[in-house]
Amino acid sequence: MFRRRRTLFESFSELIDELREEVERLSSFLEDLEAPMWDATECCLTPLSSVRDLGDEYEVTADLPLVDQGTINVYVEGNDTLKIEAEIREKVRFERWGTIQRATEFKRYRKVIRFPEPVDPTSLRISFKQGILVARVRKA
């Protein structure tokens, strides 16, 4: 019959928790933006990618142009890290970006994604169509 009203402290506490989650999400997004898009010593490029939290699973989308499906390797390492590796069909070379890149031909893609919580490696499902890889993995 009577509903208990939330106190101002409870409302404020919930708001702080929501803000903390949003700051963590934005922080991980900014880390990805600051990371280099290539590793010249390993001759690999980092593909453009996005991670979506779908509630009970994560969906990772990665752009892998010039890749044949048979050369893609996607796996879960540990219990919270997804690794994507693929061989590039034609070597990529940047001609205008300075001396280091002139001498480097990129032969493969590599992307490492750490999830904020553990995932189930046995639930990994991938699809690849027109250069776009979609990987889904359930939360543990």
Disulfide bonds with the S-S distance in Angstrom:
none
